[in-house]
Amino acid sequence: MQLVSLPRNPIPSGAATGFFPGYDGTPQRYATWNATRGPRRGTVCIFQGRTEFIEKYFETVADLRRRGFAVAILDWRGQGGSERPIGDPRKGHIEDFSEYDRDIRQFMREVVLPDCPPPYVALGHSMGSHIVLRNIAGPGSWFERAVLVAPMIALHADVARFPKPVLSLYAKLGATAGFATRYVYGGSSEAGYSPEYDGNVLTSDRERFSRNHQLERTAPELLLGSPTIGWLNAALRSMKVVGDPDYPGKVRVPALIFGAGLDHIVDTSAAEKFAAALKVGTYILIPDAQHEILQEGNDIRARFWATFDAYLDIGTKAPAFV
């Protein structure tokens, strides 16, 4: 499908869009842009969170291009404009997070490596940050640096709702008993989408909340509802791996991790603990930010970008991190 443009959220100029074959041949949507200013600094690959889609990152794309970066972004399988694997397109489903790993490899080989200039920086949010952590802990990663926003290392208690052992047992039994593609308990096709700004747990910025809600109303085909039991089971298994105390020592790529002090989606303390154990990493807490730091108000976003610029040596004549 084509990118969706709104007056409040126009498509950045010069977009190249299309579909690449996922690991199983199913079409996965992507978009790329060249930098708008020099010096050229390589490419930032954006990896979204669960339920998100390319259009939500247009502002971030423009911010990166002005810094001299080309940008590449994909919609994860089962969300946005990519193939929906099961009958109900609102069900966010995956059987194992290794499927995302294989799709990253396809994305890099089919889209990024042929057409986007190196070096490559990964910019992840939430679930996307988690998947990047899976990538940079093993050999052969393409990324020189990683910037991870509100990484999904553990769920916040408000989302989990049950103690971890109970939640894990529920997900495992449900998935193995043939209910993997059912919504999680209490879930629905509309869960998580509310027109009401007051009480939302994503952003404190009313304008950006309204903009994103307008996107949802304009292009409901991009939306996801609750995850399935299978997705939850896969996510909990993967969080158990990434949350192992020995895992940070395996990360081979320098990582800048941002925590949101008012996050009620993922556990910020788990991200801080993870970052403290990294051999090559930096942790920054933004105390007044909610979960979606890149969708926050101007003051919070300015602090994010100032740290980003310092970390990647923006302002020097050449990309000094190569």
N, C-alpha and C positions, 0 to 999 in steps of 0.2 A: 504494500500500500504506500501511497505518497505521504510525505510529511505533511502534517496539519499545521497551518499557519493561522494565527489570530492577530488582530491589530495590536493587542497587548503582548503578543508573543510571536513576533515574526520569525520566519526561517532565516537564519544567518545566510548572507549571500554566498554563492559559490558552492552550495552543497552538492555532493555526489552521493546518490542513494542507490540502494539495490538490495538484493538478497544473496547471501552466500550459503552453500550447503553445510548444514550442521554435520556432526559426526555420523549421523544416520541418514544423511541426504535430505533432511527436511529443511525448508527455507527459513532462514533467520535474517531478520531485517538489520541493515546497518546504514550508517551515514558517515561521510568524511568531509573535512574542510581543510584548505590550505591556510597557513598563517596570513595575517593581514599586515603585519609589521615585521621588520628585521630588528636585530639579527635573527636568522632562523635558528631555532633551538631544538628541533626534533619534533616528536609527536607525543601527545598525551592521549592515552587510550582510556576512555571513561567506561567504568563498569558499575551499572546501576544497582539499586536495591530491589528487593522483591516488590512487585506491583508497578514499578516505574517504567518509563518509556522515553524514547529519544527526545520528544518534544519538550519534556520537562527540563531539559538541560540546555536549551538554546542560550539562555543568559550565560551559563558557565562556558559554553562553547565560545561565545563572543569574548568573554574575559580572557580565555586562554589564547585565542588568536591574536589579541592585542599584545600579548606577551611574547609573541614570536613562535608560538607552537601551532603546528598542524594538529588536527583533532580527529580521532576515530572513535565511534561508539556503536554498540550493538544493543538490540533488544534480546534479552535472554529467551531461550526457548520457553514457549508457553505463556509469554506475556508481551505486551506492546503489540507491534505489528508482525511478530514472528509466529510461526506455526503453533497452533494450540493442539496439544496431543490427545485430549480426550473430549467426549461429547459436549460437555458444558464448558464453553470457552471462558467462563469466569472462574473456573477452578484452577488455582495455582498448584500444579502437580509436577513432581519429579520423583523418580525412584531412587536415584543415588546422585550425590553431588559430583561424582566423577563424570557425569554427563556434561556438567558445566565446564569441567576441566578440558574435556575433549573439544567442546565448542570453542573455547578460547584458542586452542591450538589451530582449529580450522579458521577462525577469525583472523588470527595473525598470518597464517599461511596464504589465505585466499584474498585478504583485503589489505592488511597493514604492511606486511613485508614487501609486496609488489609495488605499492603505490604511495606509501607514507615514509617520510624521511626519518632516519635514526638521529639520535638515540631515542629510546622509547621509555616513557614514564607511565606508570599505571596510576589512575585516580579512581578509587573505589568508594562506594557508599554502602554501609550497612551490609546486606547480603553480598553485594559486589566486593566489598572490602574483604569479607570472609573468603570468597573464592580467590581473590588475589593472593591472600595469605597461603592458600593451598598451592598456588603456582610458584611463589617465590621461596618456598621452603624446599624445593627440589632442584635437581640439576637441569640446566638447559632453559632457564627462564630468559625471555627476551628483554626484560625490563632492567634499566640502569638504576631507577629509583621507584619507590612506591609512596603514594600519599593516600592514607586510609582514613576515611571520615566515618565516625561512629561505627566501628567494625562490629559485626555480629559474632562475637566470641562466646557470649552467653546471653540468654534472653532476660529482660527485666522481669521482675516478679509480677508486674501488672499484666504482662503479656502471657507469661507462663501459667499463672493462676493456680498451679498446683506445684508441690515440691518436685524437684527434678526426677527422683526415682519413680514417682507416681506417673509423671508425664511421660517419661521414657517407656515405662511398662505399657501405658495406654497406647502409645504410638506403635510400639513393636507388636503388641497383640492385635491391634486393629489392622495393621498392614498385613500381617501374616494370616489373619483370618478372612481375608478377601475384601476388606473395606478400605483398601489403600486409596481409592479414587473418591471416597466420600469426603465431604467437608468435615473439618475438625468439629468437635463438640461445640455447639453454639454458633457455628459458622454459617455463612450464607453468601449468595452472589453479590449482595450489596454491602457486606461488612467492610468497615473501614472507610467508607465514602459518605461524608456528611457535608451538607452545604453550610453548616454552622461553624463559624470561626471560633466562637467562645467554647472553651473546653477542648479544643483540638490538641493533640500531643505531637504535632509535627513541626510547627513553626510559630513564632510569636509575631511574625510579620503579616499583617492583615492583607496588604496589597498582593503579596506573592501567594498567599493562601487563596485569595479570590481568583487570581490569574490561573492557578492550577485547577481550581474547581471549574472555571470556565472551559478549560481544556477538556476536563472530564465530561462536561455536558455536551460539548461540541463533537467529541469523538469517543462515545461510550464503548466502541469496539476495542479501544486500547486498554480498557480497565480489567482489573482482576478483583475477585472477591477474596474470601478466606482461603487459606491453604488447605490442601487435602491432608488426610491422615498420613498418606505416603510421603508427602513433602515434609511434614513435621518429623516423621521417623528418620528420613534422610538427613534433615537439618540437625537433629539431635545427635545422630551418629557422627556427623562431620564436626559439630561443635565439641564433641568428646575428644576427637583427634586433635583439633587445633587447641583445645583447652588443656591438653596434657602439659604438665610443667616442663617437660623436655622439648616441647615443640618450638618455642621461641629460639632456642639454640640452633635450630635447623634453618632458620631464615637467613638467606644468603644475600639479600638485596637490601640496601639501606632503606628504612621505612620511617616516614613521618606519620604519626598516628594522632588523630584529633578525637577527643572525647567531648561530649556535650553534657554539661552539668545538670541540665533539666531533662535528660533523656528518660522516657518511659517506655521505650521499645526494646533497646538493648541495655545490657548491664555495663555502665561506664566504668565501674571499679574493676571489672574483668579485663577491660581494654588497658587500663592503667597498669594492672599487674602484669599483663602480657608484655607491654612495652618495656617495663622495668627489667624484664628478663632477656630482652633482645641484645644481641652482640653489636648490632649496627642499627640503632633506632633512636627516635626522639618522640616524646609524648607531650602534647599540648592540650590542656583542658580549657575549654571556653565555658566558664561557669554559668552564664545566662543564656546559653543556647539550648534549644530543643533538638530533637533527633535530626532534623534535616538542616544541617548547618549551612549548606549551599543554597537553601531556600529561605534563609533567615533575613533579618533586617540589615540595613546598610552598615550599621556599626559593627555587627557581628561578622558580616561578610568581609568588611575591610580588615578586621583582625585576622581572619582566615587567610586572605590574600597576602597580607604583609608577611605572615609566617611562611606561606608557600613561596613567596618571592625570595625571602632570605635563604630558605632551604635549598632552592634550586639556583641560587646566585643570579637571579634576575637583576639586570642593571649592569652586569659585566658585558664585555664586548663579545664574548663567546660562551657557550654553555660549559661552564667550568666543571660540571659534574661528570663529564665524559671520562 
